[in-house]
């Protein structure tokens, strides 16, 4: 499933291609997506102008402007919300390009190009929201903070306030938005934390390490245009490259890039979780043990 780096890449690709363009027509297939596009929305979207493309978590948001004779109504303007599901592609192509199988929604633009949503497995979605305010209310109820610049205290409270394992914590979109299976594994490896450890077992220092690792891994993945395992391409049709830099994800039995131990895989939170048993021990030495040289004021250690 495309995660934050893949969705961010699509957004960055699409933004210069779409901003300022008008939608002159919409057509959709009869096959339903997970959250299907309603054919009644075709007329709503036709005639609107695209004013921006942005991301929230794993969602693509396309801001629109209806004809108000040049007046902008901000939060009361409509918006499209797109999710790529497992195999979705959201790309701009010349209108004359033959349409591939599994294209579910097509937005025809005023420069003879088309914005096409293709999704072979149909786990994705395309939705119309009459106002950005309505969309923001719904999304803020479903999603936690973005992973860049997270508040340290809030993150510590969320992670240590649960008995769930760390893999489940990172997959919970109400704790941090946008992280999925790939980047949870990679961030936990970078932070040297076992995915099966309970959230409540972490010390503040470990939470800080995890928070920094999440941001670092995602930043690096975005720079590589995300990861193409099978279907993913960016908004311009280019593949990602971060799959060539995985430390643990999908590398069961291969050597850890740090210590050489064999990467292991086990099922956690309903997902395959990859980790190094040496670098990410399930029962790490207590942090206090590294500080035993410091004696208490009473002279007793």
BAFIKOL-383537 format. One record per atom (N, C-alpha, C, O, CB): residue in three letters; x, y, z. Coordinates in steps of 0.02 Angstrom, whole numbers, plus 50000, padded with zeros to 5 digits. Atoms other than C-alpha are relative to their C-alpha. Glycine has a CB too. Layout:
N
ALAXYZ/...
***
This chain:
301
UNK500424994050000/UNK500005000050000/UNK500445006350000/UNK500905006850040/UNK499525000050061/UNK499634993749997/UNK500675017349958/UNK499935003350068/UNK499375004150094/UNK499755004849945/UNK499994996749935/UNK501185025850120/UNK500195007349990/UNK500185009849934/UNK500494996450048/UNK499884992850004/UNK501655043750160/UNK500505002049947/UNK500355006649908/UNK500245002550067/UNK499524997850051/UNK503225044850050/UNK499744999449929/UNK499875003649886/UNK500644996150006/UNK500285000950067/UNK502305037949899/UNK499475005249985/UNK499455008149931/UNK499724992949992/UNK500544995150010/UNK500795049149923/UNK500295007049993/UNK500065010949952/UNK499504999750058/UNK499684993450005/UNK501905064349952/UNK500335000949932/UNK500315006449904/UNK500535000850056/UNK499694999650067/UNK502835060449790/UNK499475001349947/UNK499575005449903/UNK500384993549984/UNK500544998850048/UNK501195059449694/UNK499775007250004/UNK499675010549953/UNK499414995250014/UNK500234993149990/UNK500645076049769/UNK500495005049969/UNK500295009749935/UNK499905001550074/UNK499494995350026/UNK502285084649725/UNK500034999749923/UNK500165004849891/UNK500694998450029/UNK500015000650074/UNK502195077749547/UNK499405003549971/UNK499455006949919/UNK500014992649980/UNK500634997450028/UNK500385082949522/UNK499925007550009/UNK499615010849967/UNK499424996550031/UNK500134993049984/UNK500445100149601/UNK500145004849942/UNK499705008749924/UNK500425002150060/UNK499884995350055/UNK501295109449456/UNK499604998349937/UNK499495002749895/UNK500735000049983/UNK500385002050059/UNK500305099449327/UNK499275001850005/UNK498935002649954/UNK500074992649989/UNK500724999049989/UNK498605102949404/UNK499805007050022/UNK499265009450004/UNK499754995250050/UNK500194993549972/UNK498635119749492/UNK499855005049944/UNK500255006249900/UNK500565002750045/UNK500234995250050/UNK497655132449390/UNK499624997049943/UNK499315000649903/UNK500595003649973/UNK500375003450054/UNK496905119449274/UNK499264999450019/UNK499094998950078/UNK500304992949987/UNK500725000849989/UNK495015118149253/UNK499794993049979/UNK500054990149932/UNK499615005349960/UNK500295006650017/UNK494045101849252/UNK499425001249952/UNK498935004549969/UNK499764996250065/UNK500514998850052/UNK493015101449093/UNK499534994149991/UNK499044994549954/UNK500335001649933/UNK500445005950004/UNK492245084249114/UNK500254994550046/UNK500854994250062/UNK499964997549928/UNK499835005749957/UNK492205068749224/UNK499634993949976/UNK499044994349957/UNK499845001550075/UNK500345006350014/UNK491835050749185/UNK500254994650048/UNK500824995050072/UNK500124997849925/UNK499825005249952/UNK491855035249294/UNK499764993349976/UNK499274992849938/UNK499725001650070/UNK500205006850018/UNK491745016449275/UNK499444997850046/UNK499295001050096/UNK500604995150004/UNK500545002749959/UNK490335006049344/UNK500264995650057/UNK499884993950103/UNK499514996149957/UNK499715004149947/UNK491514995649451/UNK500135004350061/UNK500395009950055/UNK500654996549976/UNK499974995949940/UNK491505001449630/UNK500674999350036/UNK500964993850042/UNK499454998050048/UNK499424999849957/UNK493005006649732/UNK499784998750073/UNK499184998150086/UNK500385006749994/UNK500175001049929/UNK493095004049921/UNK499525005450024/UNK499025004050057/UNK500634999950044/UNK500474994549990/UNK492305021249939/UNK499865002749931/UNK500245006849906/UNK500305005650049/UNK500104998750071/UNK491525023049767/UNK499855007349983/UNK499555010950022/UNK499454995749974/UNK500174993450027/UNK491435038849664/UNK499284999849976/UNK499084995449939/UNK500485001849941/UNK500704999550019/UNK489625043949644/UNK499945003749934/UNK500195009349927/UNK499595003650056/UNK500074996950066/UNK489165047749463/UNK499675006950004/UNK499775011149960/UNK499604995549954/UNK500324993449992/UNK488125062349528/UNK500525005450012/UNK500375011350001/UNK499504999850057/UNK499484995149987/UNK489765070749575/UNK500335002549936/UNK500695007649937/UNK500524997050046/UNK499694997950063/UNK490295071849392/UNK499825007249984/UNK500245011249964/UNK499794995349943/UNK500234993350015/UNK489235087349368/UNK500275005150050/UNK500415010850032/UNK499235000349999/UNK499744995549949/UNK489845094849532/UNK500715002249984/UNK500895008149990/UNK499984996750069/UNK499294998550012/UNK491675093749482/UNK500115003649934/UNK500595007549927/UNK500404993650000/UNK499914996850065/UNK491445099349302/UNK499925007550006/UNK499435010050034/UNK499494997149949/UNK500024992749998/UNK491825117849284/UNK500395002950058/UNK500465009050063/UNK499305002250005/UNK499594997449944/UNK492875119149442/UNK500725001049978/UNK500954998149928/UNK499974995250061/UNK499284998850012/UNK494675125449445/UNK500404997250058/UNK500224998150116/UNK500145007549990/UNK499575002949949/UNK496045116349538/UNK500465005450028/UNK500845008649991/UNK500424994049972/UNK499594994849968/UNK496875128049663/UNK500584997350040/UNK501035001150059/UNK499565004250045/UNK499445002849962/UNK498025116049754/UNK499944992550006/UNK499404989649999/UNK500035003150068/UNK499975007249988/UNK498565098149785/UNK500424999050062/UNK500985001550066/UNK500294996149938/UNK499645000949937/UNK499085092649959/UNK499884993050027/UNK499504989149999/UNK499785005350051/UNK500035006649970/UNK499265077550071/UNK499815000650074/UNK500015005450108/UNK500674996349993/UNK500135000849928/UNK498555072550240/UNK500044992650015/UNK499614988749991/UNK499305003150022/UNK499905007249990/UNK499195055850304/UNK500144996649934/UNK500614998449899/UNK499384996950034/UNK499935003650064/UNK499005043750158/UNK499505002449948/UNK499404999049897/UNK499934992550012/UNK500524997550044/UNK497655054250074/UNK500275005649955/UNK500685009749977/UNK499405002550040/UNK499874994550046/UNK497815065549921/UNK499385004550000/UNK498825002149991/UNK500164997449927/UNK500544995149998/UNK496765081349933/UNK500095004949942/UNK500625007949935/UNK499975003750068/UNK499984995450057/UNK496355091649778/UNK499505005650014/UNK498905004550013/UNK499834996349932/UNK500434994249985/UNK495685108949821/UNK499735003049935/UNK500085003649886/UNK500395005350040/UNK500344997450060/UNK494425116249699/UNK499695006850014/UNK499575008750071/UNK499464995149978/UNK500354993549997/UNK493655133149662/UNK499424999849952/UNK499524998649892/UNK500495005949984/UNK500584999550043/UNK491905134749596/UNK499955007149973/UNK500275011649999/UNK499354997950037/UNK500054993450032/UNK491405149349486/UNK499605004850044/UNK498995004650048/UNK499664999449931/UNK500314994849959/UNK491065163749605/UNK500195006949973/UNK500235011850010/UNK500214999450074/UNK499814993750032/UNK491545177149480/UNK500635003050031/UNK500685009050045/UNK499435005150004/UNK499354997749976/UNK493315177949545/UNK500075000450076/UNK500615001750101/UNK500145006649973/UNK499974999649927/UNK492875177549731/UNK500164993150029/UNK499854988150010/UNK499345002750029/UNK499805006349969/UNK493705164149838/UNK499654999450068/UNK499665004050108/UNK500764999650009/UNK500375001149938/UNK492685156749980/UNK500374995350048/UNK500074992850096/UNK499324997249984/UNK499575003749953/UNK494125147150062/UNK499724993450023/UNK499624988849982/UNK500135004150058/UNK500205006449970/UNK493515133550180/UNK499334997549975/UNK499164991749985/UNK499985000750074/UNK500655002150026/UNK491815133250096/UNK500054997449928/UNK499544995549899/UNK499515005750003/UNK499915002750067/UNK492555127949929/UNK500054992450002/UNK500234989650054/UNK500645003049967/UNK499995007450002/UNK492445109649874/UNK500704997149997/UNK501205000749986/UNK499604997549942/UNK499355003550000/UNK493825096749880/UNK499894992849979/UNK499384989849993/UNK500335000450071/UNK500005007150016/UNK494215079649809/UNK500464996550050/UNK500994999250068/UNK500244998749927/UNK499575004049956/UNK494915066149924/UNK500124993349967/UNK499654989749949/UNK499674999150071/UNK499815006050035/UNK495865051749847/UNK500434995650045/UNK500884998150079/UNK500395001749935/UNK499575004849966/UNK496585036049927/UNK500214994849948/UNK499804992449910/UNK499634996750061/UNK499735004650050/UNK497705024549825/UNK499914992650018/UNK500074988349977/UNK500725001449989/UNK500125007049982/UNK497245008749921/UNK500634995949997/UNK501164998150021/UNK499484997049955/UNK499425004550005/UNK498414994249884/UNK500385001149935/UNK501005000749933/UNK499794992850005/UNK499685000050067/UNK498754996749698/UNK499825006249959/UNK499905006149898/UNK499794993849962/UNK500244994250038/UNK498105014049652/UNK500565004149968/UNK501125004449993/UNK499625004450046/UNK499564995350035/UNK498935025949529/UNK499585006149981/UNK499035005449955/UNK500324996749936/UNK500364993750014/UNK498425044249509/UNK500485004249958/UNK500935007349985/UNK499795003850067/UNK499524997050046/UNK499275051449356/UNK499675004649949/UNK499075004049935/UNK500394994549964/UNK500214995650055/UNK499135065049224/UNK500314997549936/UNK500914996349932/UNK500205007450014/UNK499765002450065/UNK499255059249044/UNK499675004149945/UNK499155007149957/UNK499854992449990/UNK500344996850056/UNK498865066748872/UNK499334996749988/UNK499274990649994/UNK500434999849936/UNK500675002750008/UNK497015064548835/UNK499974994649946/UNK499544990249948/UNK499525005649982/UNK499995004850055/UNK497455054648678/UNK500304993350021/UNK500274988549982/UNK500385002749942/UNK499695006249977/UNK498345041248782/UNK499474994550008/UNK498974995650041/UNK500375001150067/UNK500495005449992/UNK497425024548767/UNK499884998450074/UNK500364998150113/UNK500234993649962/UNK500175001249930/UNK496515020748928/UNK500144992850020/UNK499904988249987/UNK499275001850013/UNK499845006749976/UNK497205005849025/UNK499394997050035/UNK498905000450051/UNK500605000250047/UNK500515003349960/UNK496134993049113/UNK500035002750071/UNK500545005350094/UNK500104992249999/UNK500054998349929/UNK495564996749290/UNK500035007550015/UNK500195009550071/UNK500554996550038/UNK500064992849988/UNK495385015649267/UNK499295001350024/UNK498814999449990/UNK500175004349936/UNK500664999449969/UNK493935020649380/UNK499715007149996/UNK499105007949990/UNK500044997950071/UNK500254993150006/UNK493825039649374/UNK500505003949957/UNK501105003349964/UNK499925003450071/UNK499584995850044/UNK494465051849241/UNK499755007150004/UNK499165008549994/UNK499984997349927/UNK500164992850000/UNK494515070749260/UNK500345003049939/UNK500955003549935/UNK500255003550067/UNK499744996850061/UNK494705079149090/UNK500165007250016/UNK499765010850045/UNK499494999549941/UNK499774993349985/UNK495695095349101/UNK500005004449938/UNK499945002049882/UNK500704999850030/UNK500084995150054/UNK495675111148997/UNK500615000749955/UNK500615004849909/UNK499845006650029/UNK499414999750043/UNK497395108148920/UNK500114993549962/UNK500674991849943/UNK500625001750041/UNK499985006350038/UNK496975091648834/UNK500424994650036/UNK500734990450003/UNK500275001249931/UNK499725005449960/UNK497665081048976/UNK499454997250044/UNK498915000250051/UNK500615002450043/UNK500495003149956/UNK496755069349093/UNK500344997650065/UNK500914995250064/UNK499654994049965/UNK499795002549935/UNK496955065249277/UNK499624993550012/UNK499014993650019/UNK499875005350058/UNK500335006649997/UNK496615046649293/UNK500174996350065/UNK500744996050086/UNK500224995849940/UNK499915004349941/UNK496355035749446/UNK499914992849978/UNK499374990749957/UNK499495001950057/UNK500005007150019/UNK496815017749409/UNK500134995950063/UNK500574997550103/UNK500544998649945/UNK499925004149940/UNK496645004149540/UNK499764992849985/UNK499174991449992/UNK499605003050059/UNK500205006950017/UNK496664985649489/UNK499644996350056/UNK499164992750042/UNK500614996149981/UNK500305003849946/UNK496214979049661/UNK499405003650033/UNK499055000750073/UNK500524998550053/UNK500584996149980/UNK494934992749697/UNK499935001050076/UNK499375001450102/UNK499374996749974/UNK500024998349929/UNK495414995849879/UNK500055007650010/UNK499995010050067/UNK500574996550037/UNK499934992749995/UNK495635014449841/UNK499325003450002/UNK498805000150006/UNK500405002649942/UNK500634996349998/UNK494345028149841/UNK500085006949969/UNK500635009649964/UNK499755000750072/UNK500024993250026/UNK493845044549762/UNK499345003150024/UNK498815000350013/UNK500045000249920/UNK500604997049969/UNK492635056349850/UNK499985007549987/UNK500505010849980/UNK499994998650075/UNK500134992850007/UNK491885073649829/UNK499765002650068/UNK499314999750099/UNK499475001449944/UNK500234996649940/UNK491705085149979/UNK499785007049980/UNK500145010649946/UNK500565000350055/UNK500284993550019/UNK490605100449961/UNK500385005850029/UNK500365011350002/UNK499285000450021/UNK499604994749971/UNK491735110450075/UNK500624997250034/UNK500624991650059/UNK499595004150051/UNK499395002149967/UNK493505109450142/UNK499894999450075/UNK500194995350109/UNK500575004949985/UNK500145000249928/UNK492815112950316/UNK499714993250019/UNK499914990350071/UNK499525005650020/UNK500295006649988/UNK491775096950307/UNK500544994649998/UNK500574990250040/UNK499444998549948/UNK499465004850007/UNK493295087250248/UNK500475000250059/UNK500654995050087/UNK500385001249935/UNK499524999349945/UNK494455094150382/UNK499714997350065/UNK500074994150104/UNK500195007450009/UNK500325002649939/UNK493205090050520/UNK500034992450002/UNK500204989550053/UNK499275002350004/UNK499995007450003/UNK493095071950462/UNK500714997350008/UNK500824992550044/UNK499704997649934/UNK499325002749999/UNK494965069650437/UNK500345001250068/UNK500724996950091/UNK500415003249945/UNK499704998749935/UNK495465077750601/UNK499754995150053/UNK500094993850103/UNK499865007250022/UNK500275004949953/UNK494335065350690/UNK500314993149989/UNK500324989050035/UNK499244999549992/UNK499735006650018/UNK495175050650601/UNK500764999650006/UNK501034994150016/UNK499794998349931/UNK499275000150006/UNK497005055750595/UNK500345003850056/UNK500105008950081/UNK500215002949934/UNK499584996549952/UNK498345060450719/UNK500455004949966/UNK500335006749908/UNK500424995050040/UNK499554995050029/UNK499765072750689/UNK500424997249944/UNK500544991149940/UNK500455002950054/UNK499525001950051/UNK500895072450538/UNK500674998350034/UNK500805000950088/UNK500095005749948/UNK499395002349967/UNK502585064150576/UNK500575005050001/UNK501085003850034/UNK500234993949968/UNK499464995150002/UNK503635079550539/UNK499885005450053/UNK499375008950052/UNK500065003249930/UNK500074995149947/UNK503915090450692/UNK499494998250052/UNK499175002650081/UNK499815006549970/UNK500475002249949/UNK502855079950809/UNK500205002750069/UNK500795003350085/UNK499954992450002/UNK499884997849931/UNK502675086450987/UNK500274994150041/UNK499964988850044/UNK499355002850032/UNK499665005449965/UNK503865076051094/UNK499594997350058/UNK499554991250068/UNK500675002350025/UNK500395002149941/UNK502755075651249/UNK499384996249978/UNK499204991150007/UNK499815006050043/UNK500605003350024/UNK501185071151152/UNK500164993049973/UNK499794988249984/UNK499665004249945/UNK499805006550028/UNK502105057051061/UNK500174995250057/UNK499974989450055/UNK500595000849952/UNK499825004149943/UNK502835050451224/UNK499374997550036/UNK499334991650054/UNK500445004050049/UNK500625001849966/UNK501115050651305/UNK499614994749962/UNK499354989949991/UNK499575006250011/UNK500385004750041/UNK500295041551159/UNK500334993149998/UNK499994988050004/UNK499945002749929/UNK499655006450006/UNK501635028051144/UNK500014996250066/UNK499874990350068/UNK500715001149976/UNK499935003449935/UNK501885024351329/UNK499344998950036/UNK499314995750088/UNK500475003950044/UNK500665000749969/UNK500035025251368/UNK499624993949975/UNK499014993549987/UNK499605006149989/UNK500345005850027/UNK499645008751282/UNK500394993650013/UNK501014993850019/UNK499885000849925/UNK499675006649992/UNK500004990251308/UNK500104996649932/UNK500374991149930/UNK499584995550045/UNK499905002950067/UNK500004987151120/UNK500744999949981/UNK501145003750009/UNK499605003949947/UNK499305000250023/UNK501614982351032/UNK500155006049955/UNK499695009249929/UNK500154993449964/UNK499794994050037/UNK502614995750941/UNK499784999849927/UNK499635005049898/UNK500755000850004/UNK500235000450069/UNK502134989250770/UNK499285002349995/UNK499105006249949/UNK500074992749973/UNK500704997950000/UNK500294991450811/UNK499945007550013/UNK499525010949983/UNK499604996250053/UNK500014992849985/UNK500645008750883/UNK500155004149938/UNK499805009049925/UNK500505001650056/UNK499804996150058/UNK501505014850726/UNK499504999449942/UNK499455003949900/UNK500684997949976/UNK500515000850052/UNK500125007950614/UNK499355003650017/UNK498925004449974/UNK499864992749988/UNK500604996549977/UNK498805017350715/UNK500035007249974/UNK500435011249997/UNK499954999950078/UNK499984993550032/UNK498415032550609/UNK499785005750046/UNK499875011650029/UNK499565000049939/UNK500184994849952/UNK497715041850760/UNK500595002250042/UNK500575007450075/UNK499434997750045/UNK499394998249962/UNK499455041950839/UNK500485003849956/UNK500745009049976/UNK500344993750027/UNK499594996450049/UNK500465046850686/UNK499734998449931/UNK499654992549914/UNK500764998150007/UNK500335000950065/UNK499715049350513/UNK500504998649945/UNK500995002149937/UNK499585006149983/UNK499615001250060/UNK500465041450359/UNK500474994250002/UNK500704991949949/UNK500375005949984/UNK499525005649995/UNK501585027550425/UNK499634993549989/UNK499094992450018/UNK500355000150070/UNK500285006550013/UNK501215010150360/UNK500514994650014/UNK501004995750049/UNK499754999449929/UNK499595005849984/UNK502024993050362/UNK500745000849983/UNK501174999150024/UNK499734994049964/UNK499304999350021/UNK503604997150265/UNK500395004650046/UNK500915002750073/UNK500035002749928/UNK499614994949964/UNK504115012850356/UNK499974999050076/UNK500405001750111/UNK499745006849983/UNK499995001949930/UNK503605006250527/UNK500604995450013/UNK500974996450061/UNK499334996550021/UNK499435004649992/UNK504864992050505/UNK500665003749995/UNK501115002750035/UNK499974994549948/UNK499364996550011/UNK506215003650439/UNK500155004950057/UNK500725005750078/UNK499975003849934/UNK499894995349945/UNK505955016650577/UNK500194996450064/UNK500634998650101/UNK499375004250012/UNK499835003849940/UNK505985003550715/UNK500714997349997/UNK501064997150048/UNK499504994250010/UNK499305002250007/UNK507614996650646/UNK500475005850013/UNK500975005050049/UNK500124997149929/UNK499564994249990/UNK508385013950640/UNK500035002050073/UNK500555004250098/UNK499755005949957/UNK500024998349929/UNK507825016950820/UNK500254994450045/UNK500314995450106/UNK499285001850019/UNK499755005849962/UNK508474999750874/UNK499494997550050/UNK499664995950107/UNK500665001850035/UNK500545002249956/UNK506794994850947/UNK499644994149969/UNK499484994149909/UNK499495005850012/UNK500345006050024/UNK505974977750931/UNK499265001649988/UNK498955004850030/UNK500074994250052/UNK500704998350014/UNK504254978950848/UNK499504996850047/UNK498934999150052/UNK499834997849930/UNK500455003349954/UNK503514967250978/UNK500005002950070/UNK499605000750112/UNK500164992850004/UNK500004997049933/UNK503944977951129/UNK499365003950013/UNK499075006949967/UNK500615004650007/UNK500604996349982/UNK502484985551222/UNK500165007550003/UNK500705009550025/UNK499734997550068/UNK499904992849998/UNK502275004151206/UNK500165002550069/UNK500595006950077/UNK499395003549974/UNK499904997649932/UNK502195006351393/UNK500704998550028/UNK500905001350079/UNK499484997050046/UNK499335001949976/UNK503934998551411/UNK500545005049980/UNK501105004750005/UNK500194993249974/UNK499504995450025/UNK504815012851321/UNK500165005550050/UNK499725008150084/UNK499785003049934/UNK499784994249962/UNK505835025951412/UNK499965006149956/UNK499905005649895/UNK500724998950027/UNK500044993750037/UNK505795044151361/UNK500555000449946/UNK500425002749891/UNK500065006050047/UNK499444999850047/UNK507495042451277/UNK499854995749939/UNK500024997549882/UNK500654997550034/UNK500175004450055/UNK506855027951171/UNK499455003049957/UNK499465002349895/UNK499794993150026/UNK500534996650038/UNK505295037651121/UNK500295005549956/UNK500095006449899/UNK499475002850047/UNK499684994750039/UNK506375052251066/UNK500374997049940/UNK500364999749885/UNK500495004050044/UNK499635003450053/UNK507435040150965/UNK499524997749945/UNK499674998249886/UNK500404994150028/UNK500495002450048/UNK505895032750882/UNK499705005749960/UNK499635005349899/UNK499444996150035/UNK500294994150034/UNK505135049650842/UNK500495002749947/UNK500295004349892/UNK499835005550051/UNK499504997550047/UNK506765055250760/UNK500104995149942/UNK500204997249885/UNK500675001150036/UNK499915005150052/UNK506915038750665/UNK499435000249949/UNK499554999449889/UNK500054993050032/UNK500574999550046/UNK505165040350592/UNK500105005749951/UNK500035004849891/UNK499345001050039/UNK499914994250043/UNK505535057650526/UNK500584999049952/UNK500535000849893/UNK500125006250042/UNK499415001050043/UNK507255052750459/UNK499864995149944/UNK500054996349886/UNK500594997550042/UNK500145005150051/UNK506645037150368/UNK499525002849947/UNK499625001749887/UNK499704993750032/UNK500484997250048/UNK505165046150289/UNK500325005349956/UNK500185005549896/UNK499405003050037/UNK499664994950039/UNK506245060750235/UNK500444996949946/UNK500454999149889/UNK500425004650045/UNK499565003450047/UNK507485049050153/UNK499604996649945/UNK499804996649887/UNK500444994950036/UNK500425003550049/UNK506105039150067/UNK499695005049950/UNK499655003549891/UNK499454996150035/UNK500274994950045/UNK505305054949997/UNK500525002249950/UNK500375003249891/UNK499735006150040/UNK499454998050045/UNK506995059949925/UNK500114994949945/UNK500364996649891/UNK500645001150040/UNK499925005450050/UNK507005043149833/UNK499354998749963/UNK499294993749927/UNK500244993650034/UNK500655000650034/UNK505205045649770/UNK499604993950024/UNK499214991049986/UNK500114999549925/UNK500395005549973/UNK504525032049884/UNK500274993349978/UNK500824992749951/UNK499295000649980/UNK499795007050014/UNK504605013149861/UNK499514996749951/UNK498914996749963/UNK500034996050066/UNK500415003750047/UNK503975003449712/UNK500124992550011/UNK500654989949993/UNK500175001949926/UNK499965007249990/UNK503654985449765/UNK499704996449939/UNK499974991449916/UNK499634997950065/UNK500315003050058/UNK502484981649621/UNK499665005449956/UNK499895006749901/UNK499494994850021/UNK500414995850043/UNK501194994249559/UNK500145007550006/UNK499995011349960/UNK499294998950016/UNK499974992949987/UNK501655011049633/UNK500425003949949/UNK500985001949931/UNK500285001250069/UNK499634994950039/UNK502165025549520/UNK499785006850025/UNK499235007550052/UNK499874999249922/UNK500184993249980/UNK502195044149556/UNK499505003049953/UNK499264999749906/UNK500625004450003/UNK500514996650040/UNK501015056849480/UNK500205001049928/UNK499775002049885/UNK499845006550030/UNK499764999350069/UNK502105058149325/UNK500154993349968/UNK500404992949912/UNK500625004449998/UNK499915006750027/UNK502195039249303/UNK500684996950015/UNK500814991349993/UNK499915000249927/UNK499335002749984/UNK503975036949371/UNK499974995650063/UNK499584996950109/UNK500495005850011/UNK499975004549944/UNK504395022849491/UNK500415002950057/UNK500815007550048/UNK500304993349978/UNK499604998149942/UNK505105024949666/UNK500654996250003/UNK500744991449965/UNK499604999150064/UNK499355003349996/UNK506855019849718/UNK500204997950070/UNK500734994950078/UNK500515004449974/UNK499795001549931/UNK506855017849908/UNK500014992550015/UNK500324990450064/UNK499555003650049/UNK499995007249990/UNK506534999149893/UNK500714997249995/UNK500854991850022/UNK499554996549949/UNK499315002250006/UNK508374997749850/UNK500415001850063/UNK501004999950068/UNK500325003249939/UNK499654997949940/UNK508825005250020/UNK499714996950064/UNK499914998950119/UNK499975007650005/UNK500305003149941/UNK507774994350136/UNK500544996850043/UNK500984993250018/UNK499474994749980/UNK499545003349953/UNK508744989150291/UNK499724993350022/UNK500104988450029/UNK500125004550061/UNK500305006249976/UNK507504975850349/UNK499384997849962/UNK499274991949953/UNK499835000750073/UNK500645001850031/UNK505834976550258/UNK500104995449940/UNK500484997049894/UNK499615006349980/UNK499975004650056/UNK505604961650142/UNK500664996349993/UNK500794993349941/UNK499865003649938/UNK499335002950005/UNK507364955250181/UNK500104994050047/UNK500644992950073/UNK500535005350015/UNK499975005749954/UNK506954939750285/UNK500584995349981/UNK500644993249923/UNK499344996249999/UNK499445004650010/UNK508504928750305/UNK500635003349973/UNK501165000149974/UNK499794994849953/UNK499414996550025/UNK509674941650230/UNK500395003150058/UNK500145003550114/UNK499805005449948/UNK499574997349948/UNK511094949750326/UNK499805007150020/UNK499665011349977/UNK500734999949978/UNK500114993249975/UNK510774964850436/UNK500565004549976/UNK501145002649980/UNK499955000150079/UNK499474995550025/UNK511704979750361/UNK500455002750054/UNK500995005350040/UNK499685005749963/UNK499594997549944/UNK512354984250534/UNK500444994750031/UNK501044995750040/UNK499555003050053/UNK499635005149963/UNK512864968050618/UNK500104993449964/UNK500504989349985/UNK499664998750065/UNK499935006150038/UNK512664954250490/UNK499544994450021/UNK499534989149988/UNK500694997750004/UNK500475005149978/UNK511354944350587/UNK499454999149947/UNK499315003749909/UNK499705001750068/UNK500535001250047/UNK509964936350486/UNK499365003750020/UNK499155003450078/UNK499854992449994/UNK500634996449987/UNK508404947250472/UNK499444994950012/UNK499384990049975/UNK499825004749940/UNK500565004449985/UNK506884939050549/UNK499345003449982/UNK499305009549974/UNK500004998150075/UNK500674997550016/UNK505034940850509/UNK499504996350043/UNK499514990150047/UNK499834999149924/UNK500545003149963/UNK503544937750621/UNK499375004249992/UNK499405010149974/UNK500184999250074/UNK500654996650008/UNK501704942250620/UNK499855004050063/UNK499815001350117/UNK499444994849986/UNK500184995549945/UNK501294957250730/UNK499485004949975/UNK499545007549920/UNK500635003750027/UNK500544995450019/UNK499734968050726/UNK499694998149933/UNK499475002449895/UNK500265007249998/UNK500295002450061/UNK499124957250584/UNK500425001149938/UNK500184999949882/UNK499355003249990/UNK499564998650057/UNK500604961950473/UNK500674996650009/UNK500894995350065/UNK500095007649992/UNK499325002749997/UNK502284954450429/UNK500475005450025/UNK500475011049999/UNK500224997449930/UNK499554995149970/UNK503604963050535/UNK500714997549995/UNK500874991950016/UNK499815001450074/UNK499315001950012/UNK505444962750489/UNK500465003750049/UNK500375009650061/UNK500205001449927/UNK499564996849951/UNK506834966050615/UNK500644996050006/UNK500684990249985/UNK499645000550069/UNK499365003449984/UNK508614961750667/UNK499984998050073/UNK499925002350116/UNK500615004749984/UNK500045002249930/UNK508604951050825/UNK500585002450043/UNK500535002650104/UNK499974992550003/UNK499424997549963/UNK510314957750874/UNK499965007450013/UNK500055009750070/UNK500644998349963/UNK500044992749993/UNK510094976350842/UNK499365002250035/UNK499335007650064/UNK500055003349932/UNK500654998349971/UNK508284976050902/UNK499784994650050/UNK499294991150037/UNK499465000849944/UNK500165005349952/UNK508254964551055/UNK499315001150031/UNK499115006750046/UNK500534999650055/UNK500674999549971/UNK506544960651124/UNK500035002050074/UNK499585005150100/UNK499624993449992/UNK499904998249930/UNK507224962551302/UNK500675003750005/UNK501175000750025/UNK499994993750046/UNK499374996349999/UNK508534976351292/UNK500255001250071/UNK499855001250118/UNK499925006749964/UNK499744998249934/UNK509694980351438/UNK499665006450024/UNK499535010949984/UNK500775000849999/UNK500324994049974/UNK508904993151552/UNK500455006049989/UNK501065005649998/UNK499844999250076/UNK499614994050012/UNK509435010751510/UNK500395002050062/UNK500945004850057/UNK499555005749977/UNK499674998049938/UNK509865013351692/UNK500664996550009/UNK501114999050043/UNK499544998650060/UNK499385003949992/UNK511204999951680/UNK500605003649971/UNK501165002549993/UNK499924993249968/UNK499444996450031/UNK512245011351571/UNK500225005950043/UNK500735009150028/UNK499805002549931/UNK499854994249959/UNK512245024451708/UNK500194998150072/UNK500185002350117/UNK499415004850001/UNK499875002249931/UNK512725014051860/UNK500635003150030/UNK500735002850090/UNK500074992550001/UNK499414996649974/UNK514345023551873/UNK499835006250040/UNK500225008550080/UNK500475001849944/UNK500224993949964/UNK513355038451937/UNK499684997850066/UNK499184994250065/UNK499505004249957/UNK500255002049934/UNK513065036352124/UNK499525005150027/UNK499545011050010/UNK500584999050048/UNK500484995649969/UNK511665043552225/UNK500345004450051/UNK500885002850075/UNK499434996050032/UNK499704995649950/UNK511995058152345/UNK500144996650066/UNK500594998750103/UNK499555005950012/UNK499915003449937/UNK511845046052491/UNK500604995249999/UNK500804992550050/UNK499384996250019/UNK499435004650006/UNK513285035852424/UNK499794993049983/UNK500214988849968/UNK500395000050064/UNK500245006650019/UNK512165020952388/UNK499805000249926/UNK499455004849906/UNK499404997750045/UNK500165000250071/UNK512035016052204/UNK499314997749988/UNK499094997349931/UNK500484995649963/
***
